[in-house]
Amino acid sequence: MEQRKGAEKRVVDAGDQEKWVYDSSMDHKGRVPLRASTGVWKASRFIIAIEFSERLSYFGIATSLILYLSKVIHQDLKTAARNVNYWSGVTTLMPLLGGFMADAYLGRFSTVLISTIIYLMGLILLTMSWFVPGLKACESTEICTEPRKVHEVVFFLAIYLISVGTGGHKPALESFGADQFDEDHGQERKQKMSYFNWWNFALCSGLLFGVTVVVYVQDHVNWGVSYIILTAVMAVSLVIFAIGRPFYRYRTATGSPLTPLLQVLVAAIRKRNLPHPSTPDQLYEIPKTEKTLGRLLCHTKKLKFLDKAAILEDKNNPAAEKQNLWRLATVTKVEELKLVLNVIPIWVATLPFGICIAQSTTFFIKQSVTMNRKIGNGFVIPPASIYSLAAIGMIISVTIYEKFLVPILRNTTGNERGLNLLKRIGIGMSFTIVTMVIAASVERKRLGAVENAPKNGALSMSVFWLAPQYLIIGFGDGFALVGLQEYFYDQVPDSMRSLGIALYLSVIGASNFLSSWLITAVDRVTRTGDSHGWFGKDLNSSRLDKFYWLLAAIAAVNMFFYVFLARRYTYKNVQRVAVADCNEGDDDHVGMV
């Protein structure tokens, strides 16, 4: 009832929008939020703080996971790489379920709270697997050649609990942070565009600490102490997140966002034999003054078959037909289904990019193990810490884009974002092609050193030979990953925004599975007779350089497919005043935020 009153006030008292937030959100007491005391950066700081700690924990585990599986659980290169990819895949696909639950039933705040507690349980169990005598890898303190089965079971249970926690945490938290900005308020809309950049700045900062401080503790003290640090940081961030409760703006769960999409499809199929209306004005839409939740979308010309769902079939009794949602849909509902169908090809086109990214936490890390990591007076860099260069590259990229490029591009392109979303993503994807070419060249040089001096040839090469590929992939991430986050949040229906972030994460998740399957397929194809193919027992007997060239070729061919899709893409178009104000354009600043 409170929500409906707020919606009515939005229509009646439009001049009061500077004081109150009329975007269907509520404060912690269920009232229309006061703009001065809720939302924007005062609320987002609490949300970004918990993201920092979650990324610290995730990358503290993820970047060194292949080393743990190799050193402690004694898996070979292929098995360890596959297990890392499977875990990463599950971790980044679970958000599809978490995002659905957040949008449909739990709400974003509750989803974050519950999933963070599950995440914390996983970290506690991980810590116990190292310190509790009955759960340790070995009965003695010495390194064993084969761990006890109970340790493996508890270890994998712990990291998959973390996967479940991440599944609710990632999509709900990022979309909850974006919800703190009112898209119908000019100043807050621009702040929201900056929010995604600074979100990733915090993400990279957490990553940076995870792959330096945490990994250093793992390498020079022990794994258990690093798990204690991660558990403590996550517990503190959970408290910080709860403290920010009075400052947040909340969105109520609206039930399954998939049901209205199915209703549109069913209605369109039922009316498939009806003639298509000559003008969009003949399609059914509720008046804007009657809209209580969400925003109205403008009609677009693509996927015309779905428009039939909005045709009024019974002109003599329109009131009865409007009650049956399986026979009649509004233009907005039709356009929401079009939005979902539009993002699917883009999702597919970004998978090769994700496959290239997957190598940075598996084979790139294993390369660093075989190289000279000494600097200064005998200090040895932990193998996983080299990943910090990717974080540094992304931080530099995001900062340059936000502080320098955006103001310039806004003036030259007229786009509030600087670059439209798909252009930004495409630029980032092109960096991965360069990364794979450089990675192949460096690996070929490393193998050459091994051939010339089999015992210690690779150790004569500095680990900083890997710096270019990490920095370049980090630069690319600053464009592509940030762009993908904003794209999947912005270009899905308003009721599906947690699911939108989950779709972004699922790109990385599906890519990890595809990377594992590709490794298996390439291994089978290249293995002949007694030859082990491109993947041997270790790196020195493998041909990763050829695998990297293959990935570069796949990514390059895929760029043509992506450009083809991007040039024909129609962006989300939101009604501002009336249907007559809708203009269909080819850029993402037209009629939308």
LOLUM-152415 format. One line per field, with one value per residue (C-alpha): residue number from 1; chain; z, y, x. Coordinates in steps of 0.001 Angstrom, whole numbers, always signed. Layout:
k (NUM	...)
c (A	...)
up (Z	...)
north (Y	...)
east (X	...)
REM end
This chain:
k (1	2	3	4	5	6	7	8	9	10	11	12	13	14	15	16	17	18	19	20	21	22	23	24	25	26	27	28	29	30	31	32	33	34	35	36	37	38	39	40	41	42	43	44	45	46	47	48	49	50	51	52	53	54	55	56	57	58	59	60	61	62	63	64	65	66	67	68	69	70	71	72	73	74	75	76	77	78	79	80	81	82	83	84	85	86	87	88	89	90	91	92	93	94	95	96	97	98	99	100	101	102	103	104	105	106	107	108	109	110	111	112	113	114	115	116	117	118	119	120	121	122	123	124	125	126	127	128	129	130	131	132	133	134	135	136	137	138	139	140	141	142	143	144	145	146	147	148	149	150	151	152	153	154	155	156	157	158	159	160	161	162	163	164	165	166	167	168	169	170	171	172	173	174	175	176	177	178	179	180	181	182	183	184	185	186	187	188	189	190	191	192	193	194	195	196	197	198	199	200	201	202	203	204	205	206	207	208	209	210	211	212	213	214	215	216	217	218	219	220	221	222	223	224	225	226	227	228	229	230	231	232	233	234	235	236	237	238	239	240	241	242	243	244	245	246	247	248	249	250	251	252	253	254	255	256	257	258	259	260	261	262	263	264	265	266	267	268	269	270	271	272	273	274	275	276	277	278	279	280	281	282	283	284	285	286	287	288	289	290	291	292	293	294	295	296	297	298	299	300	301	302	303	304	305	306	307	308	309	310	311	312	313	314	315	316	317	318	319	320	321	322	323	324	325	326	327	328	329	330	331	332	333	334	335	336	337	338	339	340	341	342	343	344	345	346	347	348	349	350	351	352	353	354	355	356	357	358	359	360	361	362	363	364	365	366	367	368	369	370	371	372	373	374	375	376	377	378	379	380	381	382	383	384	385	386	387	388	389	390	391	392	393	394	395	396	397	398	399	400	401	402	403	404	405	406	407	408	409	410	411	412	413	414	415	416	417	418	419	420	421	422	423	424	425	426	427	428	429	430	431	432	433	434	435	436	437	438	439	440	441	442	443	444	445	446	447	448	449	450	451	452	453	454	455	456	457	458	459	460	461	462	463	464	465	466	467	468	469	470	471	472	473	474	475	476	477	478	479	480	481	482	483	484	485	486	487	488	489	490	491	492	493	494	495	496	497	498	499	500	501	502	503	504	505	506	507	508	509	510	511	512	513	514	515	516	517	518	519	520	521	522	523	524	525	526	527	528	529	530	531	532	533	534	535	536	537	538	539	540	541	542	543	544	545	546	547	548	549	550	551	552	553	554	555	556	557	558	559	560	561	562	563	564	565	566	567	568	569	570	571	572	573	574	575	576	577	578	579	580	581	582	583	584	585	586	587	588	589	590	591	592	593)
c (A	A	A	A	A	A	A	A	A	A	A	A	A	A	A	A	A	A	A	A	A	A	A	A	A	A	A	A	A	A	A	A	A	A	A	A	A	A	A	A	A	A	A	A	A	A	A	A	A	A	A	A	A	A	A	A	A	A	A	A	A	A	A	A	A	A	A	A	A	A	A	A	A	A	A	A	A	A	A	A	A	A	A	A	A	A	A	A	A	A	A	A	A	A	A	A	A	A	A	A	A	A	A	A	A	A	A	A	A	A	A	A	A	A	A	A	A	A	A	A	A	A	A	A	A	A	A	A	A	A	A	A	A	A	A	A	A	A	A	A	A	A	A	A	A	A	A	A	A	A	A	A	A	A	A	A	A	A	A	A	A	A	A	A	A	A	A	A	A	A	A	A	A	A	A	A	A	A	A	A	A	A	A	A	A	A	A	A	A	A	A	A	A	A	A	A	A	A	A	A	A	A	A	A	A	A	A	A	A	A	A	A	A	A	A	A	A	A	A	A	A	A	A	A	A	A	A	A	A	A	A	A	A	A	A	A	A	A	A	A	A	A	A	A	A	A	A	A	A	A	A	A	A	A	A	A	A	A	A	A	A	A	A	A	A	A	A	A	A	A	A	A	A	A	A	A	A	A	A	A	A	A	A	A	A	A	A	A	A	A	A	A	A	A	A	A	A	A	A	A	A	A	A	A	A	A	A	A	A	A	A	A	A	A	A	A	A	A	A	A	A	A	A	A	A	A	A	A	A	A	A	A	A	A	A	A	A	A	A	A	A	A	A	A	A	A	A	A	A	A	A	A	A	A	A	A	A	A	A	A	A	A	A	A	A	A	A	A	A	A	A	A	A	A	A	A	A	A	A	A	A	A	A	A	A	A	A	A	A	A	A	A	A	A	A	A	A	A	A	A	A	A	A	A	A	A	A	A	A	A	A	A	A	A	A	A	A	A	A	A	A	A	A	A	A	A	A	A	A	A	A	A	A	A	A	A	A	A	A	A	A	A	A	A	A	A	A	A	A	A	A	A	A	A	A	A	A	A	A	A	A	A	A	A	A	A	A	A	A	A	A	A	A	A	A	A	A	A	A	A	A	A	A	A	A	A	A	A	A	A	A	A	A	A	A	A	A	A	A	A	A	A	A	A	A	A	A	A	A	A	A	A	A	A	A	A	A	A	A	A	A	A	A	A	A	A	A	A	A	A	A	A	A	A	A	A	A	A	A	A	A	A	A	A	A	A	A	A	A	A	A	A	A	A	A	A	A	A	A	A	A	A	A	A	A	A	A	A	A	A	A	A	A	A	A	A	A	A	A	A	A	A	A	A	A	A	A	A	A	A	A	A	A)
up (+0	+893	-2496	-4358	-2436	-3437	-7076	-6898	-5319	-8223	-10601	-8450	-6986	-9747	-8611	-5371	-7059	-5696	-2154	-2628	-4811	-6894	-8752	-7053	-4359	-599	+2500	+5275	+6821	+3581	+2825	-202	+252	+1138	-1495	+864	+3384	+1253	-1745	-4031	-2705	+975	+546	-2174	-14	+2318	-664	-2360	+942	+1049	-2638	-1829	+849	-1339	-4211	-1752	-613	-4056	-5767	-2700	-3298	-7090	-8291	-6121	-6443	-9251	-7063	-4086	-6270	-7657	-4456	-1681	-3483	-6076	-9235	-12659	-14892	-16956	-13962	-11868	-14737	-15374	-11673	-11495	-14607	-13261	-9941	-11649	-14009	-11202	-9238	-12133	-13259	-9781	-9948	-12472	-9645	-7085	-9378	-10045	-6314	-5609	-8316	-7781	-4074	-1587	-2662	-3197	+361	+1876	-858	-157	+3586	+3275	+627	+2595	+5608	+3361	+1971	+5519	+6376	+3409	+4584	+8126	+6784	+4581	+7651	+9584	+6770	+7464	+11268	+12605	+13041	+11668	+8506	+7632	+4379	+6322	+9828	+10341	+9686	+6805	+3185	+2079	-1348	-1236	+862	+2932	+1250	+4098	+3431	-265	+526	+3088	+898	-2145	+0	+1393	-1959	-3455	-456	-1440	-4967	-3608	-1534	-4562	-6539	-4466	-3488	-6875	-8873	-5957	-4509	-7720	-8806	-5249	-5473	-8827	-7361	-5079	-8040	-9478	-13275	-13742	-11920	-14187	-11629	-10128	-13599	-14375	-10959	-11747	-14871	-12700	-10140	-12413	-12992	-9278	-8435	-10610	-9061	-5655	-7197	-8583	-5277	-3508	-6218	-5838	-2091	-2640	-5096	-3228	+563	+847	-1697	-17	+3293	+1526	-27	+2930	+6029	+5239	+3623	+6952	+8133	+4841	+5348	+8832	+7300	+4629	+7172	+9475	+6651	+5391	+8899	+9373	+5972	+6806	+9888	+7810	+5258	+8007	+9513	+6218	+6323	+7145	+4153	+1456	-1088	-1524	-4342	-3496	-5131	-7817	-8369	-11193	-13948	-16413	-16177	-17949	-20748	-21199	-21234	-24114	-26103	-25515	-26455	-29655	-30680	-30019	-32247	-34931	-37660	-36942	-39361	-38039	-37170	-39549	-36737	-33193	-31847	-32406	-29904	-26305	-23583	-20208	-19700	-17987	-15238	-14288	-14150	-10482	-10794	-13278	-16488	-19855	-22892	-26404	-29310	-31569	-35102	-34615	-33855	-35176	-34573	-30823	-31382	-32026	-28299	-27821	-30364	-28856	-30298	-28839	-29539	-28137	-24727	-24156	-20346	-20200	-22542	-20488	-17481	-19274	-19257	-21362	-24246	-24141	-23242	-23107	-25461	-22489	-21754	-25440	-25514	-22366	-24124	-27108	-24764	-23404	-26902	-28045	-25360	-26166	-29373	-27577	-24712	-27200	-28983	-25746	-24877	-26761	-24809	-21592	-22733	-23177	-19735	-18191	-19075	-16756	-13616	-14888	-17457	-16942	-13242	-14007	-16370	-13559	-11388	-13891	-14245	-12214	-9570	-7561	-7157	-4987	-2211	-2739	-2373	-4280	-5740	-5070	-8425	-8142	-7280	-10902	-11476	-9652	-12890	-14483	-11604	-11967	-15698	-15061	-12368	-14729	-17586	-15534	-14033	-17405	-18949	-16092	-15462	-18930	-21785	-20656	-20437	-23868	-25497	-24061	-25990	-29220	-29339	-27407	-25425	-21629	-21226	-23599	-25681	-26174	-24311	-27179	-28552	-25127	-24874	-28400	-27663	-24588	-26533	-29115	-26335	-25684	-29229	-28635	-25238	-26724	-29472	-26886	-24564	-27418	-28252	-24616	-24124	-27303	-25936	-22574	-24266	-26307	-23076	-21747	-24932	-24677	-20962	-19917	-16188	-15465	-18785	-17903	-14576	-16481	-17766	-15472	-14535	-15731	-19290	-18416	-17476	-20970	-21349	-17852	-18242	-21661	-20539	-17536	-19854	-21928	-18820	-17931	-21130	-21688	-18183	-16968	-20206	-19873	-16305	-17299	-20482	-18790	-15929	-18218	-21259	-19475	-18082	-14847	-12990	-14019	-13073	-10635	-13344	-15736	-13605	-13352	-17161	-17226	-14705	-16633	-19622	-17519	-16031	-19349	-20775	-18022	-18898	-22605	-21828	-20054	-22919	-25453	-23565	-23586	-27287	-28312	-26198	-27998	-31468	-31060	-29337	-31865	-30964	-28096	-28420	-25586	-27883	-26794	-23099	-21357	-17729	-17078	-18925	-20252	-22105	-23363	-26288	-24708	-27341	-30014	-27753	-27298	-31079	-31451	-28920	-30710	-33996	-32405	-30757	-34027	-36088	-33353	-33511	-37002	-35625	-32676	-34844	-37124	-34106	-32494	-35651	-35823	-32153	-30902	-27404	-24660	-25235	-22223	-22430	-20871	-21358	-23853	-26580	-29143	-27634	-28466	-31086	-32208	-32643	-33134	-30091	-26431	-25425	-27413	-25224	-22415	-19498)
north (+0	+2321	+1596	+2478	+5727	+6593	+5933	+8167	+10908	+10650	+11663	+14271	+15956	+15793	+19067	+17462	+15040	+16752	+15875	+12362	+9406	+8150	+5241	+2389	+2057	+2236	+3046	+501	+1289	+712	+4406	+6557	+7329	+10802	+11714	+13584	+10762	+7600	+6091	+7366	+7290	+7421	+3981	+2598	+2908	+197	-2005	-1479	-2314	-5810	-6312	-5493	-8211	-10774	-10259	-10398	-13809	-15097	-14243	-15213	-18690	-18754	-17619	-20132	-22966	-24661	-24558	-26073	-28857	-29513	-29224	-30405	-32712	-33736	-33550	-33436	-30342	-31324	-32537	-29476	-27073	-28851	-28755	-25039	-24406	-26502	-24655	-21269	-22296	-23329	-20182	-17931	-19885	-20124	-16399	-17301	-19038	-16385	-13549	-15204	-15674	-12047	-10622	-12980	-13779	-12680	-9155	-8036	-7007	-10304	-12304	-10555	-11131	-14843	-15571	-13767	-15966	-19078	-17669	-17188	-20798	-21977	-19946	-21315	-24901	-24172	-22986	-26088	-28356	-27049	-26880	-29571	-32729	-35097	-32997	-32245	-33456	-35502	-36865	-35402	-31872	-33073	-32763	-36014	-37596	-38386	-36483	-38207	-38562	-36748	-33652	-33665	-34045	-31223	-28981	-29329	-28971	-25719	-24170	-25154	-23585	-20451	-20964	-21044	-17920	-16140	-17235	-15002	-12412	-11237	-10580	-9191	-6984	-5245	-4615	-3516	-959	+311	+559	+3329	+5761	+7192	+6825	+9573	+12126	+13706	+14017	+10571	+9007	+10268	+9132	+5685	+5474	+6253	+3704	+747	+2112	+2648	-690	-2323	-150	-1615	-5078	-4775	-3408	-6490	-8672	-6905	-7546	-11117	-12042	-10213	-10167	-13302	-15284	-14204	-15602	-18848	-19120	-18048	-18978	-21521	-21830	-22002	-18550	-17029	-18636	-17085	-13647	-14125	-15334	-12367	-9811	-11314	-11300	-7616	-6654	-8429	-6215	-3101	-4061	-4467	-1073	+631	-639	+2764	+4405	+1927	+2161	-1132	-2732	-5269	-8711	-8830	-12565	-14569	-12205	-15090	-15547	-12235	-13135	-16496	-14793	-12570	-15566	-17501	-14481	-13914	-17557	-17470	-14386	-15509	-15360	-11778	-9079	-6897	-3371	-581	+1720	+1085	+3315	+424	-1770	-1955	-47	+1172	+4962	+6235	+7756	+4242	+2770	+2081	+70	+190	+2178	+2070	+1069	+2411	+207	-1078	-2455	-5714	-9121	-7931	-11306	-10611	-7371	-9472	-10189	-6506	-6506	-5980	-8865	-8125	-4449	-4777	-6064	-4755	-4757	-8540	-9196	-6966	-9202	-12254	-11799	-14957	-13405	-9736	-8089	-4446	-2949	-2709	-6440	-7240	-5007	-6682	-10053	-8457	-7152	-10643	-12149	-9337	-10022	-13752	-13311	-10798	-13296	-15984	-13607	-12816	-16470	-16613	-13529	-15418	-18470	-16277	-14714	-18201	-18854	-16074	-18065	-21454	-21774	-18241	-19025	-22372	-20608	-18314	-21347	-22429	-18990	-16909	-15065	-13589	-9828	-7678	-9400	-12892	-12069	-14619	-13508	-16034	-17532	-16355	-12796	-12147	-11963	-8618	-7074	-7765	-5932	-3022	-2893	-2817	-118	+2069	+1419	+2224	+5353	+6715	+5971	+7538	+10611	+11486	+9686	+10021	+13874	+14093	+11470	+13005	+16180	+14398	+11626	+13256	+10024	+10351	+7239	+8427	+5263	+3227	-68	-2457	-326	-337	-4120	-4618	-2552	-4685	-7922	-6852	-6638	-10383	-11183	-9214	-10918	-14417	-13534	-12173	-15158	-17575	-15747	-15678	-19371	-20252	-18370	-20149	-23563	-22575	-21865	-25285	-27011	-25321	-26061	-28808	-28618	-24923	-23150	-21681	-20444	-18190	-16244	-13599	-13970	-10394	-11730	-12476	-8841	-7663	-10333	-9654	-5862	-5985	-8387	-6069	-3077	-5038	-6006	-2318	-1900	-5277	-6491	-3100	-2705	-6188	-5493	-2271	-3786	-6784	-4620	-1945	-3848	-6363	-5544	-3543	-6525	-8749	-6700	-9199	-11816	-9378	-9247	-13045	-13229	-11221	-13613	-16616	-15510	-16150	-19328	-20882	-19855	-21763	-24916	-24332	-23847	-27229	-28952	-27251	-28470	-32014	-31849	-30380	-32987	-35818	-34352	-33576	-36860	-39372	-42742	-42346	-38555	-36683	-33876	-30242	-31054	-33161	-34047	-30619	-27334	-28218	-31239	-29296	-26918	-24139	-21729	-23559	-23531	-19772	-19288	-21297	-19058	-15931	-17235	-18096	-14653	-12876	-14712	-14110	-10335	-10224	-11953	-9559	-6431	-7733	-8080	-4781	-2759	-4106	-3921	-1883	-460	-267	+2731	+4132	+6440	+9798	+11673	+9960	+7338	+10091	+10982	+7565	+7579	+4436	+5044	+3105	+4374	+3685	+7295	+7526	+7404	+5498	+5820)
east (+0	+2868	+4439	+1253	+894	+4434	+3620	+557	+2633	+5070	+2311	+610	+3683	+6302	+7894	+9042	+11459	+14551	+13494	+12102	+13089	+10161	+11766	+9841	+12506	+11908	+13940	+14584	+11176	+9241	+8667	+9511	+13254	+14483	+17072	+19399	+19803	+19707	+21392	+24177	+27743	+26804	+25188	+27441	+30568	+29249	+28419	+31777	+33535	+32043	+32869	+36508	+36614	+34822	+37258	+40161	+38914	+38014	+41285	+43307	+41899	+41379	+44809	+46666	+44133	+46052	+49170	+47288	+45930	+49416	+51466	+49141	+46703	+49343	+47225	+48914	+48762	+45695	+43672	+44521	+43689	+40373	+39436	+40225	+38132	+35240	+35284	+35553	+32770	+30415	+31314	+30407	+27312	+25759	+24864	+22155	+20294	+21253	+20199	+16842	+16180	+17128	+14848	+11933	+11652	+14324	+15206	+18799	+19668	+18494	+20227	+23536	+23158	+22345	+24974	+27699	+26943	+27252	+30506	+31785	+30868	+32955	+35961	+35614	+35494	+38512	+40416	+39380	+40621	+44118	+44162	+41790	+43960	+41307	+40850	+44484	+46022	+48576	+48724	+52191	+53414	+55589	+54530	+52908	+52990	+49267	+46683	+44030	+40649	+38857	+40976	+40076	+36368	+36350	+38521	+36275	+33137	+34556	+35449	+32087	+30315	+32212	+30848	+27291	+27965	+29378	+26312	+24057	+26635	+27901	+24692	+22682	+25441	+26463	+22863	+21983	+24780	+23515	+19991	+21260	+21202	+17979	+18064	+15448	+17618	+20244	+23045	+22499	+22346	+25856	+27075	+25707	+27857	+30888	+29719	+30557	+34064	+34752	+33144	+35780	+38481	+37538	+37298	+40822	+42116	+40751	+42238	+45585	+45742	+44545	+47291	+50059	+49557	+47394	+49401	+52648	+51356	+50410	+53851	+56007	+53946	+51225	+47824	+45996	+47116	+45944	+42525	+42299	+42981	+40306	+37747	+38378	+38133	+34874	+33370	+34263	+32836	+29578	+29260	+30040	+27386	+24769	+25680	+24802	+21203	+19557	+21255	+20211	+17410	+15573	+13596	+10914	+11011	+8303	+7954	+9468	+10655	+10458	+6666	+5775	+8200	+6527	+3119	+4228	+5441	+2214	+74	+2081	+1713	-2049	-2406	+60	-2603	-3637	-2365	+411	-890	+67	+1280	+2616	-200	-2607	-724	-1887	-35	-1216	-1180	+1940	-200	-1373	+2125	+2977	+6192	+9047	+9279	+7533	+9578	+9308	+8280	+11093	+10841	+12742	+11163	+7798	+6180	+6187	+4233	+1135	+949	-24	-2865	-6323	-8306	-11739	-12443	-15978	-14856	-11295	-11615	-12078	-9160	-6817	-7410	-5970	-2193	-1742	-3708	-2717	+590	+1596	+4160	+6553	+6259	+6817	+9885	+11227	+11160	+12901	+15607	+16267	+16403	+18741	+21348	+21666	+23776	+26014	+26430	+27509	+29900	+31761	+32516	+35866	+36936	+36111	+38102	+41187	+40627	+40460	+44113	+45298	+44396	+45588	+48364	+49742	+50201	+51850	+54259	+55368	+56261	+58929	+60550	+63003	+60985	+63862	+64129	+66352	+68247	+66930	+63199	+61116	+57782	+54988	+53886	+50262	+51340	+52251	+48486	+48590	+49879	+46482	+44802	+47232	+46520	+42781	+43072	+45118	+42691	+39567	+41139	+42283	+38889	+36903	+39054	+40368	+38628	+35002	+35015	+36667	+34445	+31277	+32049	+32993	+30371	+27528	+27161	+26884	+29033	+31731	+31615	+28488	+28507	+29196	+32038	+33684	+33315	+34664	+37786	+38440	+37940	+40521	+43131	+42776	+43910	+47112	+47501	+47342	+49839	+52312	+51693	+52450	+55692	+56857	+56062	+57971	+60984	+60650	+60537	+63594	+65466	+64428	+65634	+69044	+69441	+66968	+67731	+67379	+66816	+63424	+64741	+67136	+64110	+62680	+59019	+58578	+58565	+54941	+54292	+53192	+50498	+49137	+49170	+47513	+44804	+44239	+43877	+41396	+39416	+39077	+37097	+35436	+34571	+33308	+31374	+29862	+28752	+27028	+25608	+23971	+22664	+21285	+20004	+17752	+14285	+14318	+12843	+15773	+18800	+20301	+19841	+21493	+24641	+24423	+24398	+27633	+29191	+27898	+29980	+33081	+31582	+30587	+33960	+35766	+33838	+34499	+38189	+38282	+36473	+38745	+41833	+40436	+39537	+42909	+44714	+42901	+43358	+47071	+47979	+49358	+50840	+53280	+53216	+51477	+50254	+50157	+49597	+52216	+52753	+54266	+54788	+58224	+56819	+53786	+53238	+51194	+52503	+50484	+47402	+47760	+48008	+44810	+43035	+44306	+42879	+39506	+39286	+40215	+37575	+35007	+35646	+34098	+30980	+30840	+31201	+28435	+26095	+27101	+26445	+22876	+22044	+19064	+19523	+16934	+14668	+12798	+9786	+10530	+7255	+5004	+5033	+5383	+8758	+10217	+12936	+14700	+18409	+21595	+23413	+22851	+22290	+19067	+15983	+17694	+20066)
REM end
